[in-house]
Amino acid sequence: MKRRDLERKLRIAGCYLKREGASHSLWINPKNGSIEAIPDIKEPLAKKILKNLSAE
């Protein structure tokens, strides 16, 4: 899964980008208060992030 695909799914689920860092981005799901730092990723990590943010 490409990063842009992950970000699209996160936005569809209501998540938003809080800040962009040098090595990662911080995304928040306001519905449940979950926060995830998202580095450059591969498929298994993308799926885990979607699950943690209840955005799958």
N, C-alpha and C positions, 0 to 999 in steps of 0.2 A: 504494500500500500504506500503510495507516495504521500509526502507530507501535506500537500495541498488537498488530497482526498480526505485525510484525517481531519484537517482543519475544517473542511466543508461539513463533515459529519458532526463535528463538535458544535459548529454554529447552528446546524439544523436542530440539534438537541437543546439549544438554548445556552450553550456555553459561550464564554467570551474571553478574549485575550486581555489579561491584566497588564502584562509587561513583556518586553522582548529583551532578553539578556544576550551576552556574548556567546554563550554556549547552549542556551535553552530558552524556551518561552514558558510563561506561567499562564495556565488556563484555569478558569473557574466555572463551576456549574452552580449558578445562583439558586437553583431549585433545591439542592441538597447541601450546599456549602462545600462540596469537594473541590480540592485544588490539586493540580498535577503540573509538575515541571516536565516539559516535553523537549528532549534533546533531538539530535538527528537520529532517526529511528529506522527500524526494520519491521517487517510484518508482525511478528509475535508481540513486540512491544506496543505497536499501534493498537492491536486488539486488546491488550491489557489496559491501556490508557482509556479506550472507549468503555471498557467494562467498569473501571474505577470511577469514571465520571458519569456512569449510568447513561451513556450516549450510544449504546449499541443497537 
